[in-house]
Amino acid sequence: MTQQFKIPRSLPIQPAQRNIPRGRPAGKPAESFAQVLESKLQQPALKFSAHAAKRLESRGIRFTDEQLQTLEQAVEKAKKKGGRETLILMGDVALVVSVVNRTVITAIDGDSLKENVFTQIDSAVIT
């Protein structure tokens, strides 16, 4: 059983048109190519996963601006060495960081560090 469809000659068939906005939105200044490139090349700030944020809060761990800068430098060191999932030891706090995503995955305080096993890491940075 075959069906045939007939298209009347009076109805031309054309490809669908997408509405693509032209130009820049009103009220936004134009960015130069160099500005756009520079913004894309800058490393995003370090993020904390929801799990890590809960762990930090429940264990009363707070970082100063200096400690956050040290943490970011440790992530950058791991990146330069090819690390992807890194254990970073900062004093009595251990952090597992996804270097690729620049995201702290989990945090462990000094009391919980003892007898702990860290898996699925490929590098460690001790600050």
N, CA and C of each residue as an Amber inpcrd file, in Angstrom:
protein
   381
   0.8290000  -1.1540000   0.0000000   0.0000000   0.0000000   0.0000000
   0.8860000   1.2330000   0.0000000   0.7940000   1.9930000  -0.9940000
   1.5770000   3.2180000  -1.0810000   0.6390000   4.4090000  -1.1750000
   1.0620000   5.4600000  -0.5550000   0.2910000   6.6890000  -0.6260000
   1.0900000   7.7070000  -1.4040000   0.3900000   8.5010000  -2.1450000
   1.0430000   9.5620000  -2.8870000   0.4600000  10.8800000  -2.4210000
   1.3600000  11.8190000  -2.2450000   0.9450000  13.1580000  -1.8710000
   1.1680000  14.0680000  -3.0580000   0.2030000  14.8610000  -3.3310000
   0.3320000  15.8100000  -4.4280000   0.3510000  17.2170000  -3.8520000
   1.3400000  17.9930000  -4.2580000   1.4550000  19.3740000  -3.8330000
   0.9780000  20.2530000  -4.9740000   0.0050000  21.0980000  -4.7160000
  -0.4700000  21.9660000  -5.7830000   0.6380000  22.9010000  -6.2640000
   0.6910000  23.1640000  -7.5190000   1.7220000  24.0200000  -8.1120000
   1.6350000  25.4590000  -7.6130000   0.5250000  25.8820000  -7.1190000
   0.3740000  27.2640000  -6.6960000   1.0230000  27.5360000  -5.3340000
   1.4220000  26.4980000  -4.5870000   2.0500000  26.6730000  -3.2790000
   3.5410000  26.3550000  -3.3710000   4.3800000  27.3910000  -3.4090000
   5.8240000  27.1160000  -3.4950000   6.3500000  26.5800000  -2.1640000
   7.3000000  25.6800000  -2.2310000   7.9190000  25.1050000  -1.0390000
   9.2410000  25.8290000  -0.8310000   9.4160000  26.3990000   0.3560000
  10.6360000  27.1190000   0.6820000  11.1540000  26.6220000   2.0290000
  12.4670000  26.7220000   2.2360000  13.0070000  26.3100000   3.5360000
  12.5100000  27.2510000   4.6270000  12.4170000  26.7150000   5.8300000
  11.9730000  27.5160000   6.9650000  12.9890000  28.5960000   7.2570000
  12.5300000  29.7560000   7.6380000  13.3920000  30.8840000   7.9610000
  13.5080000  30.9970000   9.4840000  14.7380000  31.1500000   9.9470000
  14.9510000  31.3730000  11.3690000  15.0630000  32.8680000  11.6000000
  14.5090000  33.3170000  12.6790000  14.6140000  34.7290000  13.0260000
  15.9130000  34.9370000  13.7880000  16.9060000  35.4550000  13.1170000
  18.1950000  35.7190000  13.7290000  18.3070000  37.2220000  13.9240000
  18.4330000  37.6730000  15.1930000  18.5320000  39.1190000  15.4080000
  19.8150000  39.6620000  14.7960000  19.7060000  40.7690000  14.1750000
  20.8620000  41.4060000  13.5430000  21.2830000  42.5870000  14.3920000
  22.5840000  42.8070000  14.4430000  23.0890000  43.9290000  15.2260000
  23.1090000  43.5950000  16.7020000  23.4690000  44.5550000  17.5180000
  23.5170000  44.3280000  18.9570000  22.2650000  44.8860000  19.6130000
  21.9020000  44.3530000  20.7580000  20.7160000  44.8360000  21.4480000
  20.8830000  46.3040000  21.8410000  19.7930000  47.0090000  21.8500000
  19.8300000  48.4250000  22.2040000  20.2700000  48.5810000  23.6550000
  21.0510000  49.5990000  23.9090000  21.4860000  49.8880000  25.2760000
  22.7650000  49.1930000  25.6920000  23.2930000  48.2700000  24.9030000
  24.5400000  47.5910000  25.2390000  25.6620000  48.1400000  24.3720000
  26.7570000  48.5740000  24.9860000  27.8730000  49.0650000  24.1740000
  28.5580000  47.9110000  23.4440000  29.1060000  48.2190000  22.3070000
  29.7900000  47.1990000  21.5130000  31.1070000  46.8310000  22.1850000
  31.4010000  45.5240000  22.2240000  32.6760000  45.0580000  22.7580000
  33.6030000  44.7590000  21.5900000  34.8530000  45.1070000  21.7740000
  35.8060000  44.7980000  20.7180000  36.1410000  43.3110000  20.7730000
  36.6830000  42.8020000  19.7000000  37.0770000  41.3970000  19.6490000
  38.0770000  41.1050000  20.7600000  39.0130000  42.0180000  20.9950000
  40.0330000  41.8190000  22.0180000  39.3970000  41.6990000  23.4050000
  38.3700000  42.5050000  23.6800000  37.7010000  42.4390000  24.9800000
  36.9810000  41.1100000  25.1630000  36.3110000  40.6590000  24.1270000
  35.5920000  39.3860000  24.1940000  36.5790000  38.2420000  24.3840000
  37.6660000  38.2530000  23.6180000  38.6800000  37.2050000  23.7310000
  39.2910000  37.1860000  25.1170000  39.6390000  38.3370000  25.6450000
  40.2390000  38.4220000  26.9750000  39.2910000  37.8840000  28.0380000
  38.0130000  38.2130000  27.9470000  37.0560000  37.7320000  28.9420000
  36.9020000  36.2160000  28.8690000  37.0010000  35.6520000  27.6710000
  36.8840000  34.1990000  27.5220000  38.1330000  33.4830000  28.0070000
  39.2870000  34.1310000  27.8920000  40.5410000  33.5030000  28.2840000
  40.7890000  33.5480000  29.7840000  40.1680000  34.4910000  30.4730000
  40.3710000  34.5880000  31.9130000  39.7740000  33.3720000  32.5980000
  40.5020000  32.8710000  33.5790000  40.0340000  31.7010000  34.3070000
  38.8390000  32.0840000  35.1700000  37.8110000  31.2670000  35.1760000
  36.6820000  31.5640000  36.0690000  37.1170000  31.3800000  37.5180000
  36.4580000  32.0760000  38.4060000  36.7610000  31.9430000  39.8250000
  36.4470000  30.5210000  40.2830000  37.0750000  30.1290000  41.3460000
  36.8570000  28.8050000  41.9050000  35.4290000  28.7100000  42.4390000
  34.7570000  27.5990000  42.1540000  33.3810000  27.3800000  42.6030000
  33.3720000  26.2790000  43.6510000  32.3060000  26.2700000  44.4460000
  32.1120000  25.2200000  45.4370000  30.8200000  24.4900000  45.0940000
  30.8940000  23.1670000  44.9950000  29.6860000  22.3850000  44.7200000
  28.7390000  22.4990000  45.9190000  27.4890000  22.1370000  45.7230000
  26.5130000  22.1740000  46.8150000  26.9640000  21.2550000  47.9490000
  27.5040000  20.0880000  47.5860000  27.9880000  19.1390000  48.5930000
  29.1170000  19.7530000  49.4190000  30.0820000  20.3800000  48.7320000
  31.2110000  20.9870000  49.4370000  30.7410000  22.1300000  50.3260000
  29.8100000  22.9340000  49.8290000  29.2980000  24.0570000  50.6240000
  28.6240000  23.5520000  51.8990000  27.8630000  22.4510000  51.7940000
  27.2140000  21.8680000  52.9730000  28.2510000  21.3600000  53.9710000
  29.2790000  20.6860000  53.4300000  30.3370000  20.1640000  54.3040000
  31.0560000  21.3000000  55.0380000  31.3870000  22.3590000  54.3040000
  32.0810000  23.4910000  54.9170000  31.2230000  24.1200000  56.0150000
  29.9560000  24.2870000  55.7300000  29.0500000  24.9120000  56.6940000
  28.8520000  24.0290000  57.9230000  28.6150000  22.7390000  57.7020000
  28.3510000  21.8440000  58.8300000  29.5790000  21.6610000  59.7200000
  30.7540000  21.8190000  59.1590000  31.9830000  21.6450000  59.9390000
  32.5840000  22.9690000  60.3890000  31.8900000  24.0650000  60.0820000
  32.3470000  25.3740000  60.5450000  33.6500000  25.8270000  59.9120000
  33.9000000  25.4050000  58.6810000  35.1330000  25.7870000  57.9900000
  34.8620000  27.0500000  57.1850000  35.6600000  28.0710000  57.4460000
  35.5530000  29.3180000  56.7020000  36.9380000  29.6870000  56.1940000
  36.9740000  30.2390000  54.9740000  38.2440000  30.6280000  54.3680000
  38.3610000  32.1460000  54.3160000  39.5630000  32.6280000  54.6220000
  39.8430000  34.0480000  54.4510000  40.1420000  34.2970000  52.9690000
  40.1940000  35.5550000  52.5790000  40.5340000  35.8800000  51.1940000
  41.9190000  35.3460000  50.8450000  42.8370000  35.4110000  51.7990000
  44.1980000  34.9140000  51.5760000  44.1880000  33.3950000  51.3540000
  43.3950000  32.6800000  52.1360000  43.3030000  31.2270000  51.9840000
  42.6650000  30.8550000  50.6480000  41.6550000  31.6180000  50.2320000
  41.0370000  31.3570000  48.9250000  42.0360000  31.5960000  47.8050000
  42.8710000  32.6040000  47.9550000  43.9010000  32.8720000  46.9410000
  44.9120000  31.7280000  46.9130000  45.2960000  31.2310000  48.0810000
  46.2050000  30.0860000  48.1560000  45.5760000  28.8580000  47.4980000
  44.2910000  28.6530000  47.7260000  43.5710000  27.5320000  47.1240000
  43.5640000  27.6560000  45.5970000  43.2930000  28.8410000  45.0870000
  43.2860000  29.0480000  43.6370000  44.6730000  28.8160000  43.0420000
  45.7170000  29.2270000  43.7590000  47.0810000  28.9900000  43.2870000
  47.3850000  27.4910000  43.2700000  46.8990000  26.7720000  44.2570000
  47.1040000  25.3190000  44.3010000  46.3990000  24.6470000  43.1220000
  45.1910000  25.1050000  42.7970000  44.4660000  24.5520000  41.6510000
  45.2360000  24.8410000  40.3690000  45.7900000  26.0300000  40.2600000
  46.5660000  26.3900000  39.0650000  47.8270000  25.5330000  38.9550000
  48.4800000  25.2470000  40.0740000  49.6560000  24.3670000  40.0680000
  49.2780000  22.9780000  39.5770000  48.1670000  22.4640000  40.0850000
  47.7110000  21.1410000  39.6770000  47.3890000  21.1230000  38.1820000
  46.7940000  22.1830000  37.6950000  46.4540000  22.2710000  36.2730000
  47.7170000  22.2400000  35.4190000  48.7360000  22.9850000  35.8250000
  49.9900000  23.0320000  35.0600000  50.6750000  21.6690000  35.0030000
  50.4660000  20.8600000  36.0290000  51.0610000  19.5230000  36.0700000
  50.1640000  18.4610000  35.4440000  48.9820000  18.8610000  34.9560000
  48.0960000  17.9140000  34.3010000  47.0810000  17.2530000  35.2130000
  46.9400000  17.7580000  36.4300000  45.9720000  17.1840000  37.3650000
  44.5460000  17.4450000  36.9130000  43.6920000  16.4680000  37.1830000
  42.2710000  16.6210000  36.8360000  41.4060000  16.5970000  38.0970000
  41.6510000  15.6290000  38.9500000  40.9550000  15.5180000  40.2370000
  42.0510000  15.5470000  41.2990000  42.1110000  16.6290000  42.0630000
  43.2430000  16.8740000  42.9410000  42.8270000  16.9700000  44.4000000
  43.6390000  16.3750000  45.2620000  43.4840000  16.5280000  46.7010000
  44.3790000  17.6940000  47.1140000  43.7940000  18.7010000  47.7340000
  44.5690000  19.8520000  48.1930000  44.5020000  19.8740000  49.7170000
  45.6700000  19.8110000  50.3500000  45.7640000  19.8610000  51.8040000
  46.1870000  21.2670000  52.2140000  45.3090000  21.9350000  52.9530000
  45.5720000  23.2850000  53.4480000  45.4470000  23.2500000  54.9630000
  46.5800000  23.1740000  55.6360000  46.5490000  23.0820000  57.0950000
  45.8480000  21.8110000  57.5200000  44.7620000  21.9570000  58.2730000
  44.0180000  20.7790000  58.7240000  42.7390000  20.5510000  57.9240000
  42.6900000  21.0970000  56.7110000  41.5330000  20.9240000  55.8340000
  41.9910000  20.2600000  54.5370000  41.2470000  19.2680000  54.1030000
  41.5190000  18.6060000  52.8260000  40.3580000  18.9070000  51.8880000
  40.7020000  19.2290000  50.6540000  39.6930000  19.5520000  49.6450000
  39.9460000  18.7100000  48.4080000  38.9040000  18.1160000  47.8610000
  39.0230000  17.4320000  46.5790000  38.4470000  18.3900000  45.5430000
  39.2600000  18.6930000  44.5260000  38.9010000  19.7170000  43.5480000
  38.9320000  19.1360000  42.1410000  37.9000000  19.4350000  41.3730000
  37.9100000  19.1420000  39.9450000  38.6420000  20.3010000  39.2870000
  39.8620000  20.0440000  38.8560000  40.6920000  21.0980000  38.2730000
  40.0910000  21.5720000  36.9540000  39.5860000  20.6390000  36.1630000
  39.0210000  20.9750000  34.8540000  37.8440000  21.9410000  35.0100000
  36.9660000  21.6750000  35.9720000  35.7890000  22.5160000  36.1940000
  36.0380000  23.6430000  37.1870000  37.2400000  23.6350000  37.8100000
  37.5860000  24.6160000  38.8420000  36.5200000  24.6370000  39.9430000
  36.1500000  23.4220000  40.3930000  35.0940000  23.2740000  41.3840000
  35.5790000  22.4240000  42.5500000  35.3820000  22.9360000  43.7700000
  35.6670000  22.1490000  44.9680000  34.5250000  21.1490000  45.1200000
  34.8770000  19.8620000  45.1320000  33.8710000  18.7990000  45.1720000
  33.4710000  18.4640000  46.6030000  34.4640000  18.3790000  47.4800000
  34.1670000  18.0670000  48.8820000  35.2550000  18.6440000  49.7710000
  34.9360000  18.7610000  51.0470000  35.8730000  19.2980000  52.0320000
  35.8210000  18.4440000  53.2870000  36.9950000  18.2010000  53.8640000
  37.0970000  17.3750000  55.0670000  37.9250000  18.1380000  56.0840000
  37.4530000  18.2160000  57.3310000  38.2070000  18.9150000  58.3660000
  39.2150000  17.9740000  59.0230000  40.0410000  18.5350000  59.8900000
  41.1200000  17.7820000  60.5230000  40.6580000  16.5710000  61.3030000
  39.5510000  16.6870000  62.0270000  39.0660000  15.5580000  62.8260000
  38.6420000  14.3830000  61.9500000  38.0920000  14.6710000  60.7880000
  37.6180000  13.6110000  59.8960000  38.7080000  13.0770000  58.9790000
  39.8720000  13.7520000  58.9530000  40.9580000  13.3370000  58.0570000
  41.5860000  12.0110000  58.4540000  41.6320000  11.7560000  59.7380000
  42.2960000  10.5460000  60.2210000  41.5840000   9.3100000  59.7110000
  42.3760000   8.3480000  59.2710000  41.8580000   7.0640000  58.7940000
  40.9850000   7.1950000  57.5530000  41.0760000   8.3100000  56.8360000
  40.2500000   8.5240000  55.6490000  41.0040000   8.0640000  54.4080000
  40.2960000   7.5520000  53.4290000  40.8720000   7.1140000  52.1630000
  40.2850000   7.9820000  51.0620000  41.1550000   8.5650000  50.2450000
  40.7100000   9.3940000  49.1320000  40.8660000   8.5980000  47.8420000
  39.7810000   8.4770000  47.1060000  39.8130000   7.7370000  45.8450000
  39.4990000   8.6670000  44.6950000  39.7740000   8.1960000  43.5190000
  39.4980000   8.8940000  42.2700000  40.1630000  10.2630000  42.2050000
  41.3920000  10.3450000  42.7210000  42.2010000  11.5500000  42.5590000
  43.4320000  11.1550000  41.7610000  43.9930000  12.1090000  41.0460000
  45.2050000  11.8040000  40.2840000  46.3960000  12.6670000  40.7010000
  46.1840000  13.5570000  41.6620000  47.2750000  14.4120000  42.1110000
  46.9620000  14.9780000  43.4860000  47.9840000  15.5130000  44.1310000
  47.8080000  16.1390000  45.4360000  48.7000000  17.3690000  45.5010000
  48.1920000  18.4080000  46.1570000  48.9630000  19.6300000  46.3820000
  48.8910000  19.9070000  47.8740000  50.0650000  20.1030000  48.4840000
  50.1260000  20.4130000  49.9220000  50.5880000  21.8600000  50.0340000
  49.7510000  22.6870000  50.6750000  50.0970000  24.1070000  50.7870000
  50.5990000  24.4220000  52.1710000
